Amino acid sequence: MSLAKERAEALLRTIIDPHTDLDLVSGGSVKGVGADGDRIAVDILLPYPALSWQSTLAELVRQTLVADAAISAATVNVGCRVFAHRVQKELTPMPNVKNIIAVASGKGGVGKSTTAANLALALQAEGATVGILDADIYGPSQPRMMGVHGKPDSTDGKSLEPKYAHGVQVMSIGFLVEEDTPMIWRGPMVTQALQQLLNDTRWVDLDYLIIDLPPGTGDIQLTLCQRVPVSGSVIVTTPQDIALLDARKALRMFEKVEVPVLGIVENMALHTCSQCGHSEHIFGAGGGARMSADYGVPLLGSLPLSMHIREEADGGTPTVAASPDSAAADSYRQIARRVAARLSLQARNKKIAFPNIVIQET
């Protein structure tokens, strides 16, 4: 092995991926290191979508390598590929859906649906193919938030075609009933409706399906955890103690049913006055960090209490789509990369990776 290649491989172990908190080698992202004298070529394949971060990483790696005296030049290629990951025991992955991620809160009013919509849009902006399922049968929000309405098409009279909004595939009970029609259903009907929406929708080659759960830990949540092949979950909370109480219950529920909790999103963490610029923690400070420390689950990021985020979601174009260059949109993209990166650390689902092979005597 040449000195330049030896030094390059050692240096790659010093570069920490901020989304996985692992170095590039330990995280399995380095696919090849080549040397031509003192010139180095490195191929990196991230196991999660990171379109807006690829060039930043490539330049960081290049600068790290050429700073070494043994290396005169470095070429760095960075790509991304999403893999399917393991689901709960005895459940079979859905066709055309690599990974299902549940977004839960335990408590209503913490901005879970807004976070779910922006998370889906951020993953799509980072290069993934994404869908979002509105699992709140009693109070569907995604049709209004994603700005799409009308009954879904059905080409065969049995299955439903997802709606498309801002490049994301969307399905909701809100497409099948009027916006002001109450769903006066008991639990069994609600859980059946959720399963039909999930299984009867013709999702098209999704890397991620985001499920926007209703608040609480009742029938719908239990059905999802026991009957739907979920790869991971995200808990949304505010820093307020009352919200954190219910968020902890949601987290413990996922632990009990063996669905990995990928992390916590702290919403409405800080408000900055648009008139005077004064900032304050209206709902308290540090709640998400304390919950993260108590349960050993990553704090994926904090989001502000912002009138613009609320207005853009109410207007049918969430922040990541409406203001892609804003600080809030950048926060959502960082959170999306961390969600996908944390999921990439889970075991892969071999049932999708390899076809079934049947040997018959003829």
VEXLUMNU-919045 format. One record per residue (C-alpha): y, z, x negated; residue in one letter; chain. Coordinates in nm, 3 decimals, padded with zeros to 5 digits. Each point is the difference from the previous one (the first is absolute). Layout:
<nodes>
{node {Y Z X} A A}
...
</nodes>
This chain:
<nodes>
{node {00.000 00.000 00.000} M A}
{node {00.344 -00.096 -00.129} S A}
{node {00.256 00.272 -00.066} L A}
{node {00.236 -00.152 00.258} A A}
{node {-00.266 00.009 00.274} K A}
{node {-00.103 00.353 -00.092} E A}
{node {00.360 00.117 00.018} R A}
{node {00.057 -00.184 00.330} A A}
{node {-00.297 00.166 00.166} E A}
{node {00.118 00.340 -00.121} A A}
{node {00.354 -00.061 00.123} L A}
{node {-00.119 -00.107 00.346} L A}
{node {-00.151 00.348 00.038} R A}
{node {00.350 00.148 -00.036} T A}
{node {00.153 -00.197 00.289} I A}
{node {-00.023 00.198 00.323} I A}
{node {-00.009 -00.181 00.334} D A}
{node {00.241 00.207 00.215} P A}
{node {-00.186 -00.098 00.316} H A}
{node {-00.342 00.131 -00.108} T A}
{node {00.120 00.252 -00.265} D A}
{node {-00.268 -00.144 -00.232} L A}
{node {00.040 -00.204 -00.316} D A}
{node {-00.070 -00.371 00.034} L A}
{node {-00.336 00.018 -00.175} V A}
{node {-00.132 00.306 00.185} S A}
{node {00.116 -00.153 00.328} G A}
{node {-00.207 -00.311 -00.068} G A}
{node {00.301 -00.231 00.012} S A}
{node {-00.042 -00.159 -00.346} V A}
{node {-00.229 -00.301 00.038} K A}
{node {00.034 -00.147 -00.345} G A}
{node {00.170 00.031 -00.338} V A}
{node {00.001 -00.297 -00.234} G A}
{node {00.134 -00.034 -00.354} A A}
{node {00.103 -00.293 -00.212} D A}
{node {00.093 00.158 -00.329} G A}
{node {00.283 00.239 00.083} D A}
{node {00.073 -00.166 00.336} R A}
{node {-00.143 00.170 00.311} I A}
{node {-00.080 -00.120 00.352} A A}
{node {-00.069 00.254 00.275} V A}
{node {-00.132 -00.063 00.353} D A}
{node {00.066 00.276 00.254} I A}
{node {-00.142 -00.003 00.354} L A}
{node {00.139 00.273 00.224} L A}
{node {-00.241 00.098 00.282} P A}
{node {00.286 00.031 00.249} Y A}
{node {00.293 -00.221 00.109} P A}
{node {00.309 00.041 -00.219} A A}
{node {00.183 -00.331 00.011} L A}
{node {00.346 00.149 -00.059} S A}
{node {-00.124 00.215 -00.290} W A}
{node {-00.214 -00.250 -00.192} Q A}
{node {00.281 -00.134 -00.219} S A}
{node {00.122 00.354 -00.077} T A}
{node {-00.348 00.102 -00.113} L A}
{node {-00.047 -00.318 -00.203} A A}
{node {00.326 00.061 -00.189} E A}
{node {-00.086 00.368 -00.057} L A}
{node {-00.337 -00.094 -00.148} V A}
{node {00.152 -00.276 -00.214} R A}
{node {00.271 00.227 -00.142} Q A}
{node {-00.252 00.275 -00.072} T A}
{node {-00.224 -00.241 -00.191} L A}
{node {00.263 -00.180 -00.207} V A}
{node {00.153 00.332 -00.104} A A}
{node {-00.309 00.052 -00.216} D A}
{node {00.021 -00.136 -00.355} A A}
{node {-00.346 -00.157 00.024} A A}
{node {00.099 -00.223 00.295} I A}
{node {00.252 -00.283 -00.040} S A}
{node {-00.010 -00.139 00.354} A A}
{node {-00.166 00.074 00.333} A A}
{node {-00.071 -00.202 00.313} T A}
{node {-00.069 00.208 00.311} V A}
{node {-00.135 -00.133 00.330} N A}
{node {-00.004 00.233 00.301} V A}
{node {-00.175 -00.079 00.328} G A}
{node {-00.122 00.192 00.305} C A}
{node {-00.319 -00.001 00.206} R A}
{node {-00.084 00.221 00.298} V A}
{node {-00.357 00.127 00.033} F A}
{node {-00.182 00.151 00.298} A A}
{node {-00.064 00.373 -00.028} H A}
{node {-00.261 00.235 00.135} R A}
{node {00.021 00.125 00.358} V A}
{node {-00.159 00.297 00.177} Q A}
{node {-00.376 00.050 -00.018} K A}
{node {-00.216 -00.215 00.230} E A}
{node {00.293 -00.222 00.102} L A}
{node {00.012 -00.372 -00.071} T A}
{node {00.322 -00.170 -00.117} P A}
{node {00.174 -00.226 00.250} M A}
{node {-00.021 -00.374 -00.053} P A}
{node {00.318 -00.153 -00.142} N A}
{node {00.148 00.344 -00.080} V A}
{node {-00.037 00.135 -00.353} K A}
{node {00.165 00.338 00.052} N A}
{node {00.119 00.206 00.295} I A}
{node {00.269 00.261 -00.068} I A}
{node {00.086 00.254 00.270} A A}
{node {00.357 00.131 00.016} V A}
{node {00.016 00.340 00.170} A A}
{node {00.247 00.281 00.050} S A}
{node {-00.153 00.277 00.207} G A}
{node {00.344 00.040 00.165} K A}
{node {00.217 -00.245 00.188} G A}
{node {00.357 -00.083 -00.089} G A}
{node {-00.039 -00.009 -00.379} V A}
{node {00.042 -00.376 -00.033} G A}
{node {-00.369 -00.087 -00.038} K A}
{node {00.017 -00.333 00.186} S A}
{node {00.308 -00.109 -00.193} T A}
{node {-00.175 00.093 -00.324} T A}
{node {-00.317 -00.186 00.106} A A}
{node {00.195 -00.316 00.085} A A}
{node {00.192 00.005 -00.328} N A}
{node {-00.318 00.081 -00.195} L A}
{node {-00.169 -00.307 00.149} A A}
{node {00.301 -00.218 -00.081} L A}
{node {00.025 00.142 -00.352} A A}
{node {-00.366 -00.072 -00.076} L A}
{node {00.054 -00.354 00.130} Q A}
{node {00.311 -00.036 -00.217} A A}
{node {-00.205 00.112 -00.301} E A}
{node {-00.243 -00.287 00.055} G A}
{node {-00.270 00.130 00.236} A A}
{node {-00.117 -00.138 00.334} T A}
{node {00.071 00.277 00.249} V A}
{node {-00.050 00.089 00.364} G A}
{node {00.118 00.296 00.207} I A}
{node {-00.181 00.146 00.301} L A}
{node {00.203 00.218 00.236} D A}
{node {-00.251 00.270 00.098} A A}
{node {00.245 00.198 00.210} D A}
{node {-00.131 -00.107 00.340} I A}
{node {00.231 00.233 00.194} Y A}
{node {00.318 -00.085 -00.190} G A}
{node {-00.029 -00.329 -00.193} P A}
{node {00.296 -00.056 -00.232} S A}
{node {-00.097 -00.293 -00.221} Q A}
{node {00.088 -00.287 00.241} P A}
{node {00.363 00.114 00.005} R A}
{node {00.012 00.099 -00.368} M A}
{node {-00.154 -00.326 -00.119} M A}
{node {00.205 -00.204 00.247} G A}
{node {-00.288 -00.180 00.169} V A}
{node {-00.094 -00.009 00.369} H A}
{node {-00.212 -00.187 00.253} G A}
{node {-00.370 -00.008 00.074} K A}
{node {-00.225 -00.101 -00.291} P A}
{node {-00.186 -00.330 00.012} D A}
{node {-00.376 -00.024 00.043} S A}
{node {-00.177 -00.318 -00.108} T A}
{node {-00.341 00.098 00.135} D A}
{node {00.086 00.231 00.289} G A}
{node {-00.161 00.295 -00.181} K A}
{node {00.197 00.072 -00.315} S A}
{node {00.373 00.039 -00.064} L A}
{node {00.215 -00.182 -00.253} E A}
{node {00.233 00.235 -00.188} P A}
{node {00.373 -00.050 00.033} K A}
{node {00.195 -00.077 -00.319} Y A}
{node {00.323 00.177 -00.093} A A}
{node {00.176 -00.034 -00.337} H A}
{node {-00.326 -00.129 -00.151} G A}
{node {-00.210 00.294 00.128} V A}
{node {-00.278 -00.024 00.262} Q A}
{node {00.066 00.241 00.289} V A}
{node {-00.203 00.130 00.296} M A}
{node {00.100 00.261 00.258} S A}
{node {-00.080 00.104 00.357} I A}
{node {00.371 -00.061 00.048} G A}
{node {-00.071 -00.373 00.003} F A}
{node {-00.224 00.040 00.305} L A}
{node {00.221 00.218 00.224} V A}
{node {00.366 00.014 00.088} E A}
{node {00.215 00.213 -00.232} E A}
{node {00.083 00.253 00.273} D A}
{node {-00.354 00.023 00.143} T A}
{node {-00.162 00.340 -00.066} P A}
{node {-00.363 00.006 -00.115} M A}
{node {-00.142 00.265 00.234} I A}
{node {-00.343 00.006 -00.161} W A}
{node {-00.242 00.274 -00.094} R A}
{node {-00.134 00.038 -00.354} G A}
{node {-00.316 -00.218 00.030} P A}
{node {00.201 -00.297 00.131} M A}
{node {00.253 00.039 -00.281} V A}
{node {-00.264 00.007 -00.272} T A}
{node {-00.175 -00.301 00.153} Q A}
{node {00.329 -00.190 00.010} A A}
{node {00.061 00.079 -00.368} L A}
{node {-00.343 -00.128 -00.101} Q A}
{node {00.046 -00.317 00.202} Q A}
{node {00.341 -00.069 -00.152} L A}
{node {-00.144 00.051 -00.346} L A}
{node {-00.327 -00.188 00.035} N A}
{node {00.101 -00.277 00.241} D A}
{node {00.300 -00.114 -00.203} T A}
{node {-00.065 -00.300 -00.224} R A}
{node {00.159 00.139 -00.316} W A}
{node {00.045 -00.268 -00.265} V A}
{node {-00.120 00.094 -00.351} D A}
{node {00.185 00.330 -00.032} L A}
{node {00.030 00.191 -00.325} D A}
{node {00.132 00.299 00.195} Y A}
{node {00.007 00.095 00.367} L A}
{node {00.249 00.280 00.064} I A}
{node {-00.086 00.211 00.306} I A}
{node {00.298 00.180 00.147} D A}
{node {-00.161 00.309 00.156} L A}
{node {00.155 00.205 00.278} P A}
{node {00.101 00.355 -00.096} P A}
{node {-00.256 00.278 00.024} G A}
{node {-00.367 00.049 -00.082} T A}
{node {-00.161 -00.088 00.334} G A}
{node {-00.232 -00.263 00.147} D A}
{node {00.156 -00.307 -00.157} I A}
{node {00.012 00.150 -00.348} Q A}
{node {-00.359 00.125 00.026} L A}
{node {-00.121 -00.337 00.128} T A}
{node {00.176 -00.176 -00.285} L A}
{node {-00.156 00.228 -00.261} C A}
{node {-00.352 -00.015 00.142} Q A}
{node {-00.031 -00.361 00.117} R A}
{node {00.254 -00.206 -00.193} V A}
{node {-00.069 -00.087 -00.368} P A}
{node {00.309 00.154 -00.160} V A}
{node {00.054 -00.022 -00.378} S A}
{node {00.286 00.251 -00.023} G A}
{node {00.280 00.178 00.181} S A}
{node {00.368 00.081 -00.050} V A}
{node {00.173 00.309 00.142} I A}
{node {00.366 -00.028 00.108} V A}
{node {00.207 00.315 00.037} T A}
{node {00.354 00.131 -00.025} T A}
{node {00.084 00.291 -00.232} P A}
{node {00.036 00.227 00.304} Q A}
{node {-00.251 00.287 00.018} D A}
{node {-00.095 -00.076 00.362} I A}
{node {-00.083 -00.362 -00.086} A A}
{node {-00.194 00.109 -00.308} L A}
{node {-00.221 00.230 00.211} L A}
{node {-00.129 -00.296 00.200} D A}
{node {-00.011 -00.231 -00.301} A A}
{node {-00.235 00.249 -00.169} R A}
{node {-00.227 -00.014 00.306} K A}
{node {-00.012 -00.379 -00.019} A A}
{node {-00.083 00.018 -00.370} L A}
{node {-00.281 00.250 00.059} R A}
{node {-00.139 -00.218 00.279} M A}
{node {-00.035 -00.296 -00.237} F A}
{node {-00.162 00.225 -00.260} E A}
{node {-00.259 00.123 00.251} K A}
{node {-00.103 -00.353 00.098} V A}
{node {-00.002 -00.114 -00.365} E A}
{node {00.286 -00.249 00.021} V A}
{node {00.197 00.009 -00.328} P A}
{node {00.363 00.109 00.035} V A}
{node {00.190 -00.235 -00.230} L A}
{node {00.319 00.203 00.009} G A}
{node {00.294 00.142 00.189} I A}
{node {00.323 -00.177 00.094} V A}
{node {00.297 00.230 00.050} E A}
{node {00.233 -00.155 00.256} N A}
{node {00.359 00.097 00.087} M A}
{node {00.019 00.193 -00.327} A A}
{node {00.372 -00.044 -00.068} L A}
{node {00.301 -00.108 00.204} H A}
{node {00.312 -00.147 -00.158} T A}
{node {00.312 -00.015 00.217} C A}
{node {00.123 -00.359 00.036} S A}
{node {00.361 00.123 00.022} Q A}
{node {00.038 00.253 -00.281} C A}
{node {-00.312 -00.053 -00.211} G A}
{node {-00.110 00.363 00.023} H A}
{node {-00.379 00.043 -00.018} S A}
{node {-00.203 00.281 00.153} E A}
{node {-00.361 00.085 00.087} H A}
{node {00.028 00.027 00.377} I A}
{node {-00.372 00.072 00.052} F A}
{node {-00.044 00.214 -00.310} G A}
{node {-00.099 -00.094 -00.353} A A}
{node {-00.321 -00.017 -00.200} G A}
{node {-00.243 00.026 00.291} G A}
{node {-00.195 -00.312 -00.096} G A}
{node {-00.024 00.113 -00.362} A A}
{node {-00.133 00.341 00.106} R A}
{node {-00.261 -00.157 00.225} M A}
{node {-00.096 -00.237 -00.280} S A}
{node {-00.049 00.291 -00.240} A A}
{node {-00.192 00.210 00.255} D A}
{node {-00.257 -00.272 00.074} Y A}
{node {-00.005 -00.194 -00.325} G A}
{node {00.109 -00.318 00.178} V A}
{node {00.270 -00.228 -00.151} P A}
{node {00.352 -00.008 00.139} L A}
{node {00.037 -00.376 00.035} L A}
{node {00.375 00.007 00.043} G A}
{node {00.296 00.131 00.198} S A}
{node {00.214 -00.196 00.243} L A}
{node {00.353 00.075 00.123} P A}
{node {00.118 00.085 00.350} L A}
{node {00.189 -00.325 00.049} S A}
{node {00.174 -00.157 00.297} M A}
{node {-00.070 -00.346 -00.146} H A}
{node {-00.378 00.060 -00.009} I A}
{node {00.009 00.110 00.365} R A}
{node {00.222 -00.287 00.114} E A}
{node {-00.206 -00.265 -00.180} E A}
{node {-00.327 00.132 00.148} A A}
{node {00.150 00.016 00.350} D A}
{node {00.129 -00.355 -00.047} G A}
{node {-00.345 -00.144 -00.074} G A}
{node {00.052 -00.066 -00.370} T A}
{node {-00.098 00.306 -00.207} P A}
{node {00.184 00.077 -00.321} T A}
{node {-00.236 -00.175 -00.244} V A}
{node {00.056 -00.326 00.191} A A}
{node {00.361 00.056 00.108} A A}
{node {00.141 00.135 -00.328} S A}
{node {-00.251 -00.091 -00.273} P A}
{node {00.246 00.073 -00.281} D A}
{node {00.100 00.345 00.126} S A}
{node {-00.092 00.329 -00.166} A A}
{node {-00.202 00.098 00.307} A A}
{node {-00.205 -00.322 -00.013} A A}
{node {-00.065 00.062 -00.369} D A}
{node {-00.128 00.349 00.087} S A}
{node {-00.236 -00.144 00.261} Y A}
{node {-00.133 -00.254 -00.253} R A}
{node {-00.057 00.274 -00.257} Q A}
{node {-00.187 00.205 00.259} I A}
{node {-00.206 -00.305 00.103} A A}
{node {-00.101 -00.066 -00.361} R A}
{node {-00.100 00.365 -00.045} R A}
{node {-00.203 -00.003 00.323} V A}
{node {-00.187 -00.312 -00.106} A A}
{node {-00.040 00.124 -00.357} A A}
{node {-00.141 00.336 00.114} R A}
{node {-00.244 -00.188 00.222} L A}
{node {-00.101 -00.219 -00.296} S A}
{node {-00.132 00.314 -00.173} L A}
{node {-00.257 00.050 00.278} Q A}
{node {-00.350 -00.145 -00.032} A A}
{node {-00.026 -00.364 00.098} R A}
{node {-00.195 -00.115 00.304} N A}
{node {-00.300 -00.194 -00.126} K A}
{node {-00.090 -00.110 00.353} K A}
{node {00.293 -00.240 -00.009} I A}
{node {-00.031 -00.090 -00.366} A A}
{node {-00.356 -00.132 00.024} F A}
{node {-00.174 -00.196 00.276} P A}
{node {-00.335 00.103 00.139} N A}
{node {-00.286 -00.191 -00.163} I A}
{node {-00.316 -00.054 00.201} V A}
{node {-00.318 -00.130 -00.169} I A}
{node {-00.250 -00.165 00.232} Q A}
{node {-00.345 -00.138 -00.065} E A}
{node {-00.028 -00.366 00.092} T A}
</nodes>
